[in-house]
Amino acid sequence: MATTTQNGFEQFKGQPRLPKFAIPKRYDLKLKPDLVACTFTGTVEIKIEIVSDTKFLVLNASQLEFDHTSIYFTNPEACYSKEYRPSDINFVEEDEILVLGFDEDLPIGEGTLYIAFKGILNDRMKGFYRSTYEHNGEKKNMAVTQFEPADARQCFPCWDEPAAKATFKITVEVPAELMALSNMPVVEDNSNGDVKTVSFQESPIMSTYLVAVVVGLFDYVEDHTPDGVKVRVYCQVGKGNQGKFALDVAVKTLGLYKEYFDTPYSLPKLDMVAIPDFAAGAMENYGLVTYRETALLYDDQHSAAANKQRVAIVVAHELAHQWFGNLVTMEWWTHLWLNEGFATWVSYLAADSLFPEWKIWTQFLDQITDGLRLDGLSESHPIEVDIQHASEIDEIFDAISYRKGASVIRMLQSFLGAEVFQRSLAAYIKQYACLNAKTEDLWAVLEKESGEPVTKLMNTWTKQKGYPVVSVNVRGNKLEFGQSQFLSSGVHGDGQWIVPITLCCGSYNDRKNFLLQTKSETADIVELLGSGFAEKNDHQKWIKINVDQAGFYRVKYDDELAAKLRYAIEANHLSATDRFGILDDSFALSMACKQSLSSLFSLMSAYRDEQEYTVLSNLITVSSKVARIAADANPDLLHDIKLFLIKLFQNSAERLGWEPQKNESHLDAMLRGEVLTALAIFGHDTTKSEALERFRVFLNDRNTPLLPPDTRKAAYVAVMQTVSKSNRWGFDSLLRIYRETDLSQEKTRVLGSLTSCPDPDIVLEALNFMLSSEVRSQDVISGLGVSRDGRETAWRWLKDNWDHLMKTYGSGFLITRFISAVVSPFSSYEKAAEVEEFFASRGKPSIARTLKQSLERVHINANWVKSVQKEDHLADVVKELAYRNY
């Protein structure tokens, strides 16, 4: 006969959150990993407060085994201490919960729950997992944790929700020769033969997803902040020097944030560790930040300028989390963007302070563009998104949470002013330190400090998906503004926003701003822009909306205004950010079939003398995309289009050359590689032959100055353009470089080049190589950017290997990268139907959103192709641009 508790445990199944009748206060966690058998055992004593009558304790657990005799609850603080043994123990794996049923109500107040457990050190880069490395030619395992978003439960049973903050006392038993690291400093290290027990200081209050343990063999470099915080960078033995740049950035960034947030870093030490197998870029565990090697290590000889910049920004991002996320934590995953959007925005603030010559706020436009591109899909989601199940969380670690989040923060800062904004953030951190907060808590503080209607303004940006396109038309002496939801599909959306409009006319000295709160508004030009507007000559009458792209929206100008802006670009009257914005908006409008491809090409020709890195980098992205679409629409145009695009970038290539110039800027170093790569893909013979010559020298001498790190990717891509089944030399040579280097950045450079080959047979061989034991699981996604000619091959490969890919990556977010990379480049309705059919019987909640987004992109491409095919004069425009003498 079933007991009451057996019947009762059903009520906890299928719930998004744990019940609130017990609150964890402190964990005493002991772990013993076995790095040979790849298993671990552990015990946990959890001090909990029972706050309401219950016969149950419900906590999270997944992929663990329990010793049922070890599970009991006591209330040692009570006058009559008693041991309560559960009469029913139900482990519900599909809900990842452990339900303990007792025969009587547990006493209100504090007590302790004891559980012993064991698990597998898995190879899926989540939970408590193993990563492999080589030491003295021998392959070894290290043990690593990755708990965000909801995988602490795979290491120990716990209340695995961000709001269930507690303190943690952690002890590990490990082989004596290895290092053990955790969130806090070591307080005791006792060796007993070939085993040692390492105990760590108790942590301050924190969420389970921030708990961390790393066990392995490392070198480290060390420094201290002026106020005594010890900072270390750990990496594989022999790579210590590669940690020095990140160490320097970390020490300076901690000082910057202490000042900006007006709150010191809250722990006694900060460790940063490079992990050979790591799914994300990095993870902000409190006091023990973990990174993939490419995001932490920098080699003076063999890392490119882009690698250096990535390390600085990722380090600044993770350290921002020590305040925004760790000290003040989101209440639930709905508010994930508070963590990620802010850390993204603040990392640019830090990088700009440390490296002003990088013009990092201009480069921030890439973040905005990524956000706009994803949020232009009807399958996007609001910044604040309801999460019903742990399996849904992975999919929102995307460009909306990070990049749109950061962009609307920048828009708000621009609206409120930098000083008010900083003062408000410092007040927010102080008010919610060691607590959990929701989005509305932040708005309330900003509103109080600024006196502006922040909640009303920002709710339109965080609680609904999408963003507006603002249309601007001149009608006599009136300027007409309108807003409607922008969708890349061209369909009409019904969103409405409170839009901070900024504009300037003829110069940046006179800026105007107002809030567009309705669908449309008309302004008198003289009233808005002043009487001086009428006296300006025609070329000075350009009007730029969304000055310096501070707002998260697009702008559509009427033909007259667009023509004046094009002249202003050619005459170099506009800032780099505005030149970027005009190009990107025009590209998006063309994709949505709201503007002809001919007019986009004409606008692109105005950028032939462009020198700014961020603008040219986006021009390359736009060029690559339109070349593919035009080729799908009308293959006969491809030759002339490539000719035009080559002319567009030739000036830059000639100015920069192949080798670094004395005292050149960081941005020129990054630009050189991107421009040469683009020219190689567009088929520029001079670039390809020069690349081949330099590559041959490099093969024989890896330290030759003829092929420095910044131009290697360009040379590799150029080499792959010459490879075919009958001429494999370049492919085999790149594999040799891959096998001979131990630098992760060099390996990913090679992987990112192999599939650019136009020969589908070679593309297939390259994709199969990605799945071999020679390539770490985390790195496969570097090689998914296939050539236009390789799309069909990549799709067949994905179908043939789907079961293997799901087994390897299905439990994490990396599986979504395969779908978006392989499916999104197609441009026919038939292919969309084929993809849909294939996944009809293979759907999983964790890939549902990405699949819908990828299919929507295919439909958008197909619509665009159809629209381009109807353009009457496109061939004439392309020919004229291709053969024009600039």
Secondary structure as UniProt FT lines:
FT   HELIX           4..8
FT   HELIX           9..12
FT   TURN            13..14
FT   STRAND          22..34
FT   TURN            35..38
FT   STRAND          39..50
FT   STRAND          56..60
FT   STRAND          64..66
FT   HELIX           68..70
FT   STRAND          72..74
FT   TURN            76..77
FT   STRAND          83..84
FT   STRAND          88..92
FT   HELIX           93..95
FT   STRAND          97..101
FT   STRAND          109..120
FT   STRAND          127..135
FT   TURN            136..137
FT   STRAND          138..146
FT   TURN            148..151
FT   HELIX           152..154
FT   TURN            162..163
FT   STRAND          166..175
FT   TURN            176..177
FT   STRAND          179..182
FT   STRAND          186..192
FT   TURN            193..194
FT   STRAND          195..200
FT   HELIX           208..210
FT   STRAND          213..216
FT   STRAND          219..224
FT   TURN            226..227
FT   STRAND          230..235
FT   TURN            237..238
FT   HELIX           240..243
FT   HELIX           244..260
FT   TURN            261..262
FT   STRAND          269..275
FT   STRAND          282..283
FT   TURN            286..287
FT   STRAND          288..292
FT   HELIX           293..295
FT   TURN            300..302
FT   HELIX           305..321
FT   TURN            322..323
FT   TURN            325..327
FT   STRAND          328..330
FT   HELIX           333..335
FT   HELIX           336..354
FT   HELIX           356..358
FT   HELIX           360..363
FT   HELIX           365..375
FT   TURN            378..379
FT   HELIX           390..392
FT   HELIX           394..396
FT   HELIX           400..404
FT   HELIX           405..416
FT   HELIX           418..432
FT   TURN            433..434
FT   STRAND          436..437
FT   HELIX           439..450
FT   HELIX           454..462
FT   STRAND          468..475
FT   TURN            476..477
FT   STRAND          478..485
FT   TURN            488..489
FT   STRAND          499..505
FT   STRAND          511..516
FT   STRAND          520..524
FT   HELIX           525..529
FT   HELIX           532..535
FT   HELIX           538..540
FT   STRAND          543..545
FT   HELIX           547..549
FT   STRAND          554..557
FT   HELIX           559..570
FT   TURN            571..572
FT   HELIX           576..591
FT   TURN            592..593
FT   HELIX           597..605
FT   TURN            606..609
FT   HELIX           613..633
FT   HELIX           635..637
FT   HELIX           638..656
FT   TURN            662..663
FT   HELIX           666..681
FT   TURN            682..683
FT   HELIX           685..700
FT   TURN            702..703
FT   TURN            705..706
FT   HELIX           709..721
FT   TURN            725..726
FT   HELIX           729..740
FT   HELIX           744..754
FT   TURN            755..756
FT   HELIX           760..770
FT   TURN            773..774
FT   HELIX           777..783
FT   HELIX           788..790
FT   HELIX           791..800
FT   HELIX           802..809
FT   TURN            810..811
FT   HELIX           814..823
FT   TURN            824..825
FT   HELIX           829..840
FT   TURN            841..842
FT   HELIX           845..869
FT   TURN            872..873
FT   HELIX           874..883
//
